[in-house]
């Protein structure tokens, strides 16, 4: 009976350790998922800034072309 109790206690400790490891892994997965989301957001922000720069450049080019056209039409 004592040996059975010791064996059961050891198995319970092993199960507890596995549960703690699962919790730790789950938290690590959550942290990595958050990091991926942040990096993805940063990449989107960088692309948006590049697009805005391109749009502003196109606007300036359009204004220059419009002025040149007005000068030629006079």
PDB file of N, CA, C and O in Angstrom:
ATOM      1  N   UNK A   1       0.831  -1.194   0.000  1.00  0.00           N
ATOM      2  CA  UNK A   1       0.000   0.000   0.000  1.00  0.00           C
ATOM      3  C   UNK A   1       0.873   1.255   0.000  1.00  0.00           C
ATOM      4  O   UNK A   1       0.598   2.226  -0.706  1.00  0.00           O
ATOM      5  N   UNK A   2       1.938   1.208   0.815  1.00  0.00           N
ATOM      6  CA  UNK A   2       2.834   2.369   0.886  1.00  0.00           C
ATOM      7  C   UNK A   2       3.515   2.593  -0.463  1.00  0.00           C
ATOM      8  O   UNK A   2       3.623   3.729  -0.927  1.00  0.00           O
ATOM      9  N   UNK A   3       3.972   1.512  -1.090  1.00  0.00           N
ATOM     10  CA  UNK A   3       4.634   1.624  -2.395  1.00  0.00           C
ATOM     11  C   UNK A   3       3.686   2.196  -3.445  1.00  0.00           C
ATOM     12  O   UNK A   3       4.096   2.988  -4.294  1.00  0.00           O
ATOM     13  N   UNK A   4       2.420   1.792  -3.384  1.00  0.00           N
ATOM     14  CA  UNK A   4       1.427   2.333  -4.319  1.00  0.00           C
ATOM     15  C   UNK A   4       1.238   3.832  -4.105  1.00  0.00           C
ATOM     16  O   UNK A   4       1.111   4.596  -5.062  1.00  0.00           O
ATOM     17  N   UNK A   5       1.223   4.246  -2.828  1.00  0.00           N
ATOM     18  CA  UNK A   5       1.054   5.658  -2.517  1.00  0.00           C
ATOM     19  C   UNK A   5       2.270   6.457  -3.007  1.00  0.00           C
ATOM     20  O   UNK A   5       2.103   7.551  -3.547  1.00  0.00           O
ATOM     21  N   UNK A   6       3.465   5.940  -2.832  1.00  0.00           N
ATOM     22  CA  UNK A   6       4.684   6.613  -3.295  1.00  0.00           C
ATOM     23  C   UNK A   6       4.667   6.721  -4.820  1.00  0.00           C
ATOM     24  O   UNK A   6       4.995   7.772  -5.372  1.00  0.00           O
ATOM     25  N   UNK A   7       4.289   5.648  -5.494  1.00  0.00           N
ATOM     26  CA  UNK A   7       4.209   5.647  -6.955  1.00  0.00           C
ATOM     27  C   UNK A   7       3.185   6.669  -7.436  1.00  0.00           C
ATOM     28  O   UNK A   7       3.441   7.417  -8.379  1.00  0.00           O
ATOM     29  N   UNK A   8       2.016   6.696  -6.777  1.00  0.00           N
ATOM     30  CA  UNK A   8       0.973   7.646  -7.145  1.00  0.00           C
ATOM     31  C   UNK A   8       1.457   9.081  -6.911  1.00  0.00           C
ATOM     32  O   UNK A   8       1.184   9.965  -7.723  1.00  0.00           O
ATOM     33  N   UNK A   9       2.166   9.312  -5.821  1.00  0.00           N
ATOM     34  CA  UNK A   9       2.697  10.638  -5.514  1.00  0.00           C
ATOM     35  C   UNK A   9       3.700  11.068  -6.596  1.00  0.00           C
ATOM     36  O   UNK A   9       3.670  12.213  -7.047  1.00  0.00           O
ATOM     37  N   UNK A  10       4.568  10.170  -7.005  1.00  0.00           N
ATOM     38  CA  UNK A  10       5.552  10.468  -8.047  1.00  0.00           C
ATOM     39  C   UNK A  10       4.858  10.787  -9.373  1.00  0.00           C
ATOM     40  O   UNK A  10       5.262  11.703 -10.090  1.00  0.00           O
ATOM     41  N   UNK A  11       3.815  10.024  -9.688  1.00  0.00           N
ATOM     42  CA  UNK A  11       3.076  10.271 -10.926  1.00  0.00           C
ATOM     43  C   UNK A  11       2.354  11.615 -10.875  1.00  0.00           C
ATOM     44  O   UNK A  11       2.290  12.332 -11.873  1.00  0.00           O
ATOM     45  N   UNK A  12       1.813  11.948  -9.710  1.00  0.00           N
ATOM     46  CA  UNK A  12       1.144  13.248  -9.553  1.00  0.00           C
ATOM     47  C   UNK A  12       2.145  14.389  -9.726  1.00  0.00           C
ATOM     48  O   UNK A  12       1.830  15.400 -10.353  1.00  0.00           O
ATOM     49  N   UNK A  13       3.350  14.232  -9.173  1.00  0.00           N
ATOM     50  CA  UNK A  13       4.387  15.252  -9.338  1.00  0.00           C
ATOM     51  C   UNK A  13       4.780  15.395 -10.812  1.00  0.00           C
ATOM     52  O   UNK A  13       4.993  16.503 -11.304  1.00  0.00           O
ATOM     53  N   UNK A  14       4.874  14.258 -11.505  1.00  0.00           N
ATOM     54  CA  UNK A  14       5.212  14.289 -12.928  1.00  0.00           C
ATOM     55  C   UNK A  14       4.113  14.992 -13.719  1.00  0.00           C
ATOM     56  O   UNK A  14       4.399  15.790 -14.611  1.00  0.00           O
ATOM     57  N   UNK A  15       2.862  14.696 -13.391  1.00  0.00           N
ATOM     58  CA  UNK A  15       1.728  15.344 -14.066  1.00  0.00           C
ATOM     59  C   UNK A  15       1.740  16.842 -13.793  1.00  0.00           C
ATOM     60  O   UNK A  15       1.499  17.645 -14.694  1.00  0.00           O
ATOM     61  N   UNK A  16       2.022  17.216 -12.546  1.00  0.00           N
ATOM     62  CA  UNK A  16       2.071  18.627 -12.174  1.00  0.00           C
ATOM     63  C   UNK A  16       3.163  19.344 -12.973  1.00  0.00           C
ATOM     64  O   UNK A  16       2.956  20.458 -13.454  1.00  0.00           O
ATOM     65  N   UNK A  17       4.311  18.705 -13.110  1.00  0.00           N
ATOM     66  CA  UNK A  17       5.411  19.295 -13.865  1.00  0.00           C
ATOM     67  C   UNK A  17       5.016  19.479 -15.330  1.00  0.00           C
ATOM     68  O   UNK A  17       5.316  20.510 -15.931  1.00  0.00           O
ATOM     69  N   UNK A  18       4.351  18.492 -15.896  1.00  0.00           N
ATOM     70  CA  UNK A  18       3.905  18.579 -17.290  1.00  0.00           C
ATOM     71  C   UNK A  18       2.906  19.721 -17.461  1.00  0.00           C
ATOM     72  O   UNK A  18       2.972  20.466 -18.439  1.00  0.00           O
ATOM     73  N   UNK A  19       1.985  19.859 -16.512  1.00  0.00           N
ATOM     74  CA  UNK A  19       0.987  20.936 -16.579  1.00  0.00           C
ATOM     75  C   UNK A  19       1.677  22.297 -16.503  1.00  0.00           C
ATOM     76  O   UNK A  19       1.322  23.218 -17.239  1.00  0.00           O
ATOM     77  N   UNK A  20       2.670  22.426 -15.605  1.00  0.00           N
ATOM     78  CA  UNK A  20       3.408  23.687 -15.495  1.00  0.00           C
ATOM     79  C   UNK A  20       4.153  23.994 -16.791  1.00  0.00           C
ATOM     80  O   UNK A  20       4.182  25.141 -17.236  1.00  0.00           O
ATOM     81  N   UNK A  21       4.756  22.971 -17.398  1.00  0.00           N
ATOM     82  CA  UNK A  21       5.463  23.161 -18.662  1.00  0.00           C
ATOM     83  C   UNK A  21       4.494  23.576 -19.768  1.00  0.00           C
ATOM     84  O   UNK A  21       4.817  24.431 -20.593  1.00  0.00           O
ATOM     85  N   UNK A  22       3.313  22.973 -19.784  1.00  0.00           N
ATOM     86  CA  UNK A  22       2.294  23.344 -20.781  1.00  0.00           C
ATOM     87  C   UNK A  22       1.882  24.801 -20.605  1.00  0.00           C
ATOM     88  O   UNK A  22       1.722  25.530 -21.584  1.00  0.00           O
ATOM     89  N   UNK A  23       1.713  25.221 -19.354  1.00  0.00           N
ATOM     90  CA  UNK A  23       1.359  26.615 -19.080  1.00  0.00           C
ATOM     91  C   UNK A  23       2.456  27.559 -19.533  1.00  0.00           C
ATOM     92  O   UNK A  23       2.185  28.612 -20.109  1.00  0.00           O
ATOM     93  N   UNK A  24       3.696  27.175 -19.270  1.00  0.00           N
ATOM     94  CA  UNK A  24       4.835  27.992 -19.681  1.00  0.00           C
ATOM     95  C   UNK A  24       4.908  28.096 -21.200  1.00  0.00           C
ATOM     96  O   UNK A  24       5.133  29.176 -21.746  1.00  0.00           O
ATOM     97  N   UNK A  25       4.720  26.978 -21.870  1.00  0.00           N
ATOM     98  CA  UNK A  25       4.735  26.970 -23.337  1.00  0.00           C
ATOM     99  C   UNK A  25       3.581  27.803 -23.886  1.00  0.00           C
ATOM    100  O   UNK A  25       3.748  28.529 -24.866  1.00  0.00           O
ATOM    101  N   UNK A  26       2.426  27.701 -23.264  1.00  0.00           N
ATOM    102  CA  UNK A  26       1.261  28.472 -23.704  1.00  0.00           C
ATOM    103  C   UNK A  26       1.527  29.975 -23.570  1.00  0.00           C
ATOM    104  O   UNK A  26       1.183  30.749 -24.464  1.00  0.00           O
ATOM    105  N   UNK A  27       2.137  30.387 -22.457  1.00  0.00           N
ATOM    106  CA  UNK A  27       2.472  31.807 -22.272  1.00  0.00           C
ATOM    107  C   UNK A  27       3.504  32.257 -23.306  1.00  0.00           C
ATOM    108  O   UNK A  27       3.422  33.367 -23.832  1.00  0.00           O
ATOM    109  N   UNK A  28       4.470  31.391 -23.590  1.00  0.00           N
ATOM    110  CA  UNK A  28       5.486  31.718 -24.587  1.00  0.00           C
ATOM    111  C   UNK A  28       4.857  31.878 -25.974  1.00  0.00           C
ATOM    112  O   UNK A  28       5.228  32.776 -26.730  1.00  0.00           O
ATOM    113  N   UNK A  29       3.913  31.011 -26.297  1.00  0.00           N
ATOM    114  CA  UNK A  29       3.197  31.114 -27.574  1.00  0.00           C
ATOM    115  C   UNK A  29       2.435  32.433 -27.641  1.00  0.00           C
ATOM    116  O   UNK A  29       2.453  33.110 -28.668  1.00  0.00           O
ATOM    117  N   UNK A  30       1.763  32.799 -26.546  1.00  0.00           N
ATOM    118  CA  UNK A  30       1.035  34.071 -26.512  1.00  0.00           C
ATOM    119  C   UNK A  30       1.986  35.246 -26.722  1.00  0.00           C
ATOM    120  O   UNK A  30       1.678  36.171 -27.474  1.00  0.00           O
ATOM    121  N   UNK A  31       3.149  35.211 -26.051  1.00  0.00           N
ATOM    122  CA  UNK A  31       4.129  36.286 -26.198  1.00  0.00           C
ATOM    123  C   UNK A  31       4.631  36.377 -27.637  1.00  0.00           C
ATOM    124  O   UNK A  31       4.741  37.469 -28.193  1.00  0.00           O
ATOM    125  N   UNK A  32       4.933  35.231 -28.232  1.00  0.00           N
ATOM    126  CA  UNK A  32       5.415  35.224 -29.614  1.00  0.00           C
ATOM    127  C   UNK A  32       4.341  35.700 -30.584  1.00  0.00           C
ATOM    128  O   UNK A  32       4.636  36.406 -31.549  1.00  0.00           O
ATOM    129  N   UNK A  33       3.100  35.313 -30.327  1.00  0.00           N
ATOM    130  CA  UNK A  33       1.989  35.771 -31.162  1.00  0.00           C
ATOM    131  C   UNK A  33       1.863  37.291 -31.082  1.00  0.00           C
ATOM    132  O   UNK A  33       1.654  37.957 -32.096  1.00  0.00           O
ATOM    133  N   UNK A  34       1.991  37.835 -29.868  1.00  0.00           N
ATOM    134  CA  UNK A  34       1.944  39.288 -29.700  1.00  0.00           C
ATOM    135  C   UNK A  34       3.092  39.962 -30.452  1.00  0.00           C
ATOM    136  O   UNK A  34       2.889  40.984 -31.106  1.00  0.00           O
ATOM    137  N   UNK A  35       4.291  39.394 -30.360  1.00  0.00           N
ATOM    138  CA  UNK A  35       5.441  39.961 -31.063  1.00  0.00           C
ATOM    139  C   UNK A  35       5.231  39.937 -32.575  1.00  0.00           C
ATOM    140  O   UNK A  35       5.565  40.896 -33.270  1.00  0.00           O
ATOM    141  N   UNK A  36       4.680  38.843 -33.073  1.00  0.00           N
ATOM    142  CA  UNK A  36       4.402  38.740 -34.509  1.00  0.00           C
ATOM    143  C   UNK A  36       3.405  39.815 -34.922  1.00  0.00           C
ATOM    144  O   UNK A  36       3.568  40.445 -35.967  1.00  0.00           O
ATOM    145  N   UNK A  37       2.382  40.026 -34.114  1.00  0.00           N
ATOM    146  CA  UNK A  37       1.373  41.045 -34.415  1.00  0.00           C
ATOM    147  C   UNK A  37       2.001  42.436 -34.438  1.00  0.00           C
ATOM    148  O   UNK A  37       1.701  43.245 -35.317  1.00  0.00           O
ATOM    149  N   UNK A  38       2.873  42.708 -33.470  1.00  0.00           N
ATOM    150  CA  UNK A  38       3.540  44.016 -33.407  1.00  0.00           C
ATOM    151  C   UNK A  38       4.429  44.216 -34.631  1.00  0.00           C
ATOM    152  O   UNK A  38       4.402  45.280 -35.250  1.00  0.00           O
ATOM    153  N   UNK A  39       5.211  43.204 -34.982  1.00  0.00           N
ATOM    154  CA  UNK A  39       6.089  43.302 -36.151  1.00  0.00           C
ATOM    155  C   UNK A  39       5.273  43.468 -37.432  1.00  0.00           C
ATOM    156  O   UNK A  39       5.657  44.217 -38.330  1.00  0.00           O
ATOM    157  N   UNK A  40       4.169  42.777 -37.507  1.00  0.00           N
ATOM    158  CA  UNK A  40       3.298  42.890 -38.674  1.00  0.00           C
ATOM    159  C   UNK A  40       2.735  44.306 -38.776  1.00  0.00           C
ATOM    160  O   UNK A  40       2.657  44.873 -39.866  1.00  0.00           O
ATOM    161  N   UNK A  41       2.350  44.863 -37.649  1.00  0.00           N
ATOM    162  CA  UNK A  41       1.831  46.234 -37.597  1.00  0.00           C
ATOM    163  C   UNK A  41       2.918  47.217 -38.024  1.00  0.00           C
ATOM    164  O   UNK A  41       2.657  48.147 -38.787  1.00  0.00           O
ATOM    165  N   UNK A  42       4.152  47.004 -37.522  1.00  0.00           N
ATOM    166  CA  UNK A  42       5.258  47.888 -37.887  1.00  0.00           C
ATOM    167  C   UNK A  42       5.526  47.835 -39.386  1.00  0.00           C
ATOM    168  O   UNK A  42       5.767  48.866 -40.014  1.00  0.00           O
ATOM    169  N   UNK A  43       5.486  46.643 -39.954  1.00  0.00           N
ATOM    170  CA  UNK A  43       5.708  46.495 -41.394  1.00  0.00           C
ATOM    171  C   UNK A  43       4.617  47.222 -42.176  1.00  0.00           C
ATOM    172  O   UNK A  43       4.894  47.848 -43.199  1.00  0.00           O
ATOM    173  N   UNK A  44       3.385  47.139 -41.698  1.00  0.00           N
ATOM    174  CA  UNK A  44       2.272  47.835 -42.360  1.00  0.00           C
ATOM    175  C   UNK A  44       2.466  49.342 -42.281  1.00  0.00           C
ATOM    176  O   UNK A  44       2.211  50.059 -43.248  1.00  0.00           O
ATOM    177  N   UNK A  45       2.920  49.821 -41.121  1.00  0.00           N
ATOM    178  CA  UNK A  45       3.149  51.255 -40.954  1.00  0.00           C
ATOM    179  C   UNK A  45       4.250  51.745 -41.887  1.00  0.00           C
ATOM    180  O   UNK A  45       4.148  52.830 -42.460  1.00  0.00           O
ATOM    181  N   UNK A  46       5.305  50.941 -42.040  1.00  0.00           N
ATOM    182  CA  UNK A  46       6.399  51.321 -42.931  1.00  0.00           C
ATOM    183  C   UNK A  46       5.896  51.392 -44.370  1.00  0.00           C
ATOM    184  O   UNK A  46       6.208  52.338 -45.094  1.00  0.00           O
ATOM    185  N   UNK A  47       5.119  50.393 -44.783  1.00  0.00           N
ATOM    186  CA  UNK A  47       4.572  50.400 -46.146  1.00  0.00           C
ATOM    187  C   UNK A  47       3.654  51.604 -46.349  1.00  0.00           C
ATOM    188  O   UNK A  47       3.673  52.227 -47.411  1.00  0.00           O
ATOM    189  N   UNK A  48       2.858  51.929 -45.344  1.00  0.00           N
ATOM    190  CA  UNK A  48       1.959  53.073 -45.445  1.00  0.00           C
ATOM    191  C   UNK A  48       2.756  54.365 -45.601  1.00  0.00           C
ATOM    192  O   UNK A  48       2.401  55.217 -46.417  1.00  0.00           O
ATOM    193  N   UNK A  49       3.824  54.516 -44.829  1.00  0.00           N
ATOM    194  CA  UNK A  49       4.660  55.711 -44.940  1.00  0.00           C
ATOM    195  C   UNK A  49       5.281  55.812 -46.335  1.00  0.00           C
ATOM    196  O   UNK A  49       5.339  56.896 -46.915  1.00  0.00           O
ATOM    197  N   UNK A  50       5.740  54.687 -46.868  1.00  0.00           N
ATOM    198  CA  UNK A  50       6.316  54.689 -48.215  1.00  0.00           C
ATOM    199  C   UNK A  50       5.266  55.089 -49.248  1.00  0.00           C
ATOM    200  O   UNK A  50       5.555  55.860 -50.163  1.00  0.00           O
ATOM    201  N   UNK A  51       4.057  54.569 -49.104  1.00  0.00           N
ATOM    202  CA  UNK A  51       2.973  54.924 -50.030  1.00  0.00           C
ATOM    203  C   UNK A  51       2.631  56.409 -49.944  1.00  0.00           C
ATOM    204  O   UNK A  51       2.410  57.062 -50.964  1.00  0.00           O
ATOM    205  N   UNK A  52       2.589  56.938 -48.722  1.00  0.00           N
ATOM    206  CA  UNK A  52       2.279  58.356 -48.551  1.00  0.00           C
ATOM    207  C   UNK A  52       3.368  59.226 -49.183  1.00  0.00           C
ATOM    208  O   UNK A  52       3.066  60.251 -49.794  1.00  0.00           O
ATOM    209  N   UNK A  53       4.619  58.824 -49.038  1.00  0.00           N
ATOM    210  CA  UNK A  53       5.721  59.553 -49.665  1.00  0.00           C
ATOM    211  C   UNK A  53       5.570  59.534 -51.179  1.00  0.00           C
ATOM    212  O   UNK A  53       5.741  60.560 -51.838  1.00  0.00           O
ATOM    213  N   UNK A  54       5.251  58.371 -51.729  1.00  0.00           N
ATOM    214  CA  UNK A  54       5.053  58.252 -53.178  1.00  0.00           C
ATOM    215  C   UNK A  54       3.895  59.126 -53.651  1.00  0.00           C
ATOM    216  O   UNK A  54       4.000  59.799 -54.677  1.00  0.00           O
ATOM    217  N   UNK A  55       2.801  59.115 -52.910  1.00  0.00           N
ATOM    218  CA  UNK A  55       1.629  59.924 -53.280  1.00  0.00           C
ATOM    219  C   UNK A  55       1.982  61.409 -53.268  1.00  0.00           C
ATOM    220  O   UNK A  55       1.599  62.147 -54.175  1.00  0.00           O
ATOM    221  N   UNK A  56       2.708  61.845 -52.246  1.00  0.00           N
ATOM    222  CA  UNK A  56       3.105  63.255 -52.178  1.00  0.00           C
ATOM    223  C   UNK A  56       4.017  63.629 -53.344  1.00  0.00           C
ATOM    224  O   UNK A  56       3.902  64.721 -53.903  1.00  0.00           O
ATOM    225  N   UNK A  57       4.909  62.732 -53.705  1.00  0.00           N
ATOM    226  CA  UNK A  57       5.796  62.987 -54.845  1.00  0.00           C
ATOM    227  C   UNK A  57       4.986  63.093 -56.140  1.00  0.00           C
ATOM    228  O   UNK A  57       5.247  63.968 -56.966  1.00  0.00           O
ATOM    229  N   UNK A  58       4.021  62.217 -56.315  1.00  0.00           N
ATOM    230  CA  UNK A  58       3.163  62.259 -57.508  1.00  0.00           C
ATOM    231  C   UNK A  58       2.375  63.564 -57.546  1.00  0.00           C
ATOM    232  O   UNK A  58       2.229  64.170 -58.608  1.00  0.00           O
ATOM    233  N   UNK A  59       1.870  63.998 -56.400  1.00  0.00           N
ATOM    234  CA  UNK A  59       1.127  65.265 -56.346  1.00  0.00           C
ATOM    235  C   UNK A  59       2.015  66.427 -56.775  1.00  0.00           C
ATOM    236  O   UNK A  59       1.600  67.293 -57.545  1.00  0.00           O
ATOM    237  N   UNK A  60       3.247  66.433 -56.261  1.00  0.00           N
ATOM    238  CA  UNK A  60       4.171  67.508 -56.632  1.00  0.00           C
ATOM    239  C   UNK A  60       4.475  67.476 -58.131  1.00  0.00           C
ATOM    240  O   UNK A  60       4.518  68.519 -58.782  1.00  0.00           O
ATOM    241  N   UNK A  61       4.681  66.291 -58.666  1.00  0.00           N
ATOM    242  CA  UNK A  61       4.934  66.161 -60.102  1.00  0.00           C
ATOM    243  C   UNK A  61       3.724  66.638 -60.908  1.00  0.00           C
ATOM    244  O   UNK A  61       3.878  67.307 -61.929  1.00  0.00           O
ATOM    245  N   UNK A  62       2.532  66.292 -60.447  1.00  0.00           N
ATOM    246  CA  UNK A  62       1.308  66.733 -61.130  1.00  0.00           C
ATOM    247  C   UNK A  62       1.179  68.251 -61.106  1.00  0.00           C
ATOM    248  O   UNK A  62       0.801  68.858 -62.108  1.00  0.00           O
ATOM    249  N   UNK A  63       1.492  68.865 -59.972  1.00  0.00           N
ATOM    250  CA  UNK A  63       1.425  70.324 -59.878  1.00  0.00           C
ATOM    251  C   UNK A  63       2.423  70.974 -60.832  1.00  0.00           C
ATOM    252  O   UNK A  63       2.111  71.963 -61.495  1.00  0.00           O
ATOM    253  N   UNK A  64       3.626  70.405 -60.893  1.00  0.00           N
ATOM    254  CA  UNK A  64       4.642  70.932 -61.803  1.00  0.00           C
ATOM    255  C   UNK A  64       4.186  70.806 -63.252  1.00  0.00           C
ATOM    256  O   UNK A  64       4.320  71.748 -64.032  1.00  0.00           O
ATOM    257  N   UNK A  65       3.653  69.658 -63.606  1.00  0.00           N
ATOM    258  CA  UNK A  65       3.161  69.449 -64.971  1.00  0.00           C
ATOM    259  C   UNK A  65       2.000  70.387 -65.292  1.00  0.00           C
ATOM    260  O   UNK A  65       1.911  70.915 -66.401  1.00  0.00           O
ATOM    261  N   UNK A  66       1.117  70.592 -64.324  1.00  0.00           N
ATOM    262  CA  UNK A  66      -0.025  71.486 -64.536  1.00  0.00           C
ATOM    263  C   UNK A  66       0.462  72.913 -64.786  1.00  0.00           C
ATOM    264  O   UNK A  66      -0.050  73.597 -65.672  1.00  0.00           O
ATOM    265  N   UNK A  67       1.449  73.363 -64.009  1.00  0.00           N
ATOM    266  CA  UNK A  67       1.996  74.716 -64.195  1.00  0.00           C
ATOM    267  C   UNK A  67       2.669  74.840 -65.564  1.00  0.00           C
ATOM    268  O   UNK A  67       2.502  75.844 -66.258  1.00  0.00           O
ATOM    269  N   UNK A  68       3.421  73.822 -65.938  1.00  0.00           N
ATOM    270  CA  UNK A  68       4.086  73.847 -67.246  1.00  0.00           C
ATOM    271  C   UNK A  68       3.059  73.890 -68.374  1.00  0.00           C
ATOM    272  O   UNK A  68       3.257  74.574 -69.378  1.00  0.00           O
ATOM    273  N   UNK A  69       1.977  73.165 -68.204  1.00  0.00           N
ATOM    274  CA  UNK A  69       0.912  73.160 -69.215  1.00  0.00           C
ATOM    275  C   UNK A  69       0.280  74.536 -69.320  1.00  0.00           C
ATOM    276  O   UNK A  69       0.012  75.016 -70.421  1.00  0.00           O
ATOM    277  N   UNK A  70       0.038  75.177 -68.174  1.00  0.00           N
ATOM    278  CA  UNK A  70      -0.559  76.517 -68.183  1.00  0.00           C
ATOM    279  C   UNK A  70       0.359  77.513 -68.879  1.00  0.00           C
ATOM    280  O   UNK A  70      -0.106  78.381 -69.619  1.00  0.00           O
ATOM    281  N   UNK A  71       1.666  77.388 -68.642  1.00  0.00           N
ATOM    282  CA  UNK A  71       2.621  78.293 -69.278  1.00  0.00           C
ATOM    283  C   UNK A  71       2.619  78.080 -70.790  1.00  0.00           C
ATOM    284  O   UNK A  71       2.659  79.043 -71.555  1.00  0.00           O
ATOM    285  N   UNK A  72       2.573  76.827 -71.216  1.00  0.00           N
ATOM    286  CA  UNK A  72       2.576  76.526 -72.652  1.00  0.00           C
ATOM    287  C   UNK A  72       1.289  76.977 -73.334  1.00  0.00           C
ATOM    288  O   UNK A  72       1.308  77.326 -74.514  1.00  0.00           O
ATOM    289  N   UNK A  73       0.179  76.976 -72.614  1.00  0.00           N
ATOM    290  CA  UNK A  73      -1.112  77.361 -73.187  1.00  0.00           C
ATOM    291  C   UNK A  73      -1.276  78.872 -73.296  1.00  0.00           C
ATOM    292  O   UNK A  73      -2.213  79.338 -73.946  1.00  0.00           O
ATOM    293  N   UNK A  74      -0.396  79.641 -72.682  1.00  0.00           N
ATOM    294  CA  UNK A  74      -0.531  81.109 -72.726  1.00  0.00           C
ATOM    295  C   UNK A  74      -0.008  81.681 -73.996  1.00  0.00           C
ATOM    296  O   UNK A  74      -0.048  82.896 -74.189  1.00  0.00           O
TER     297      UNK A  74
END
